[in-house]
Amino acid sequence: MEKEFIKEVRHSVTLNVTAGRIDSFREIERTTGTVRVYESGCIGVAGCLGEPCEESLTEQAKEALSFGIPYPCELEGELEIEECDDAEILPIPEFIPTMQAFLDRLGALCPKFAFSHKITLSDNKTEYHNSKGRRLFSSGRRLSIELIAQNRGSGNLFDTFFAWEGKRFDPDAILAHFKEQYDAFFVPADIEPGRYPIITGPENLFGTFLRHFTGDLYAAGASLVSGKLGEKVFSDKLTVRDDLNPETAPGTCFFDAEGCVAKDYRPTLVENGALKALVTTKKTAEQYGLPNSGNAEAAYDGVPENGYRGLYLEPTAKTLRELAKGKAVLVVIASGGDTTPDGHFATPVQMAYLMEDGKLVGRLPNITISGSFFDMLGKDYLGAVRDFPIEGSSLAATVMEIEKA
């Protein structure tokens, strides 16, 4: 019988912001424990809330083997890694006054906006060991600022949002970044229909396409990339990885729920345009004869399942100016879009800025953007950059069709 043990400790302090003022806070600390045992091709799982007793959980997991849940028994081999990124971002006693001072400065810089939503300081620790001698420990911290902005008097619930996430709090740099967006918001801009570079976050770029990179859909023949594993499918500039690297994904655990550790802590799905892997667990990898990508996630009392933490796009340029020269569109809010079975994508854009040589020019009226899956990630893909926002996920650029809404 093989066994693996996982302990997670999640601590966070979340500030609730209303009209630029912190009106409440919530502090949560949650500890969970998990034991999974494997025998005769089956898995038994036991989990608990609170400080775990490994022996007790092991006995419960052994009893759960009687359910006969099939699962591969091969665990990851001997390896010891400890990654501690515990540098203090802000002392807890100073968190509220520091953030209120930040909000006061933001309100003074952007007087026509009313800011609401939340600011979160989190501290995460994950411990893993198994009967094959693998011992892993990951800890990290993250500050997340998520503010929705209402243009005072507009009558809308919100008009745009400001967001930043990282582990090095530099209020001057963050405020300068937010002020640039604020200034551009009140400058009317327009653009003629046609094909332009669209700049957006990787999750927006992939949107409904991400499910096509899962092993289940691929094996069923229902994925747009079914049958193309190992083939050159996309642009040479496109390299897509799941980001478990604390340097670029602060606070993230560097290994997956099954103790898999990827090179650079980033499991690779697409490399230089070639489809290298699908999002899998050990079970789906074995079931469909696919490589195991190391993307498993699991509830503390559940069987591992497919998942991903956040997309990392390999940078191809140092600045937005280099990435998208001339006119381009920065998409901030786009919802309500969909994809046809053959991969044609279209979505209305509720909030976007016109850019010129990497600089914000002004706010665009509502538009619609559209493109084809293989073109957006193929011949029309321009690349990615990591200098914007200040710290956090990358931005990608691809050429799409723009129409007036």
Phi, psi and omega in degrees: 000136177253156184214147170224147183233136179227134173233130179237136174236119181242120178236133180212149171237120183245127178261130176268128184247129177226121180051042175081003180239142174279115184252351177193166174216158180226125177248129182230132169232123183230127176245132177230153176229146182220136168234130172241132175242150185229131179201134176053039177078014180235161180239142171236133185235138172222141181218161179213156169262134184101179182301122187277146168256107186300320182296315180296316179295324179298317179296319179294320179294322177299319178296326181289346176299335182294344177288344176068036179282116183290139177194142178300142185263356185282113179268165176289145185280187188300129179191138176233120177220136174231118179242109181244112178246070191257016179301131184291129177278307176212136173297139182305316180298337181263358187297308183295309180297325180293318181287327177291323176296322177297315180295323178297316178295320179296318179296323179290324179286331186232067190292339182276356181254143168252124186256138178216174174115237191208159174227130187231132172248120186234155181220118186237139177225135178225129178242137180222135167211153180223175185285355176267002177095011178275129180225119184230144175217131181227134175215146181191163182234157183207140172249130181234123177248116181232106185236125171269141186243127175252125174290113187306126179089359182285335182084355179275154174297320172201158184245331176199184175214153177244134181216146175207145178214136179178192181234003177234098185280111178238092187300324181297315181292319180294316179296322178296321178296314180293322182296325178299318178292319180300312180299318181291331182300326185263013175252108180296136178224163180215164181209140178284147176303147180154194181260126182219158171295129176252124181251128183200172177287157183300325179293324176291321181297315182279322175042237181289352180285339188299327180296339180287353178259013177268145183299323182297310182294322180299311183293331179283354182077011183261357179275149176296340180252013180305134180082003185250010180301129181089353182263158173282113186245327189237189180296147174303334184281347188267115169232122185241126177228154170278128190266103174249016183270118183301338180292322182252349176228077185307138177082000183272141175286134188279354178237160182272183186291348179250016177076018178277136180239117182272160174300132183060014182060032180222096176301132186265129174259313180232133179229118182049042176088349182267136178282109186265329184199166173245163177288116185221165162252178177298325181292310182292328178296314180290320183298322185251004179068039181249157174293145177279118185279342184078041183245021186288143170233159180200142168291159184298338180239025186234168177281140179304146179218168181298145176189173173209153184270316182178143185280136174244119177257126182300125181297141177240355180212160181269333182221162176295326178299318178290325184286317185223089179284152180077208182283138176209167181237124175265115181272124179256312180229121176218116179218155179098006181277170179204168182235136176282163180303332180269005172098012176276129186242139175211145178207144170287148179244117184273338181212120181208153177246145168278135177240150177226114182052044174085359180249142177291133180255312182181176184270133180271153171290174179301134178227173173236135177242149182208158178183174180258141182310307185287333175283316181300323180258003181246249187296336182266356182284126183263333179132194183220160181216153182239015181269008186205118003288190188301314178212132182143205187287162182282168171246145180241158179228134175213151181277130178223167178274133178247133174232151175288138180287000000 
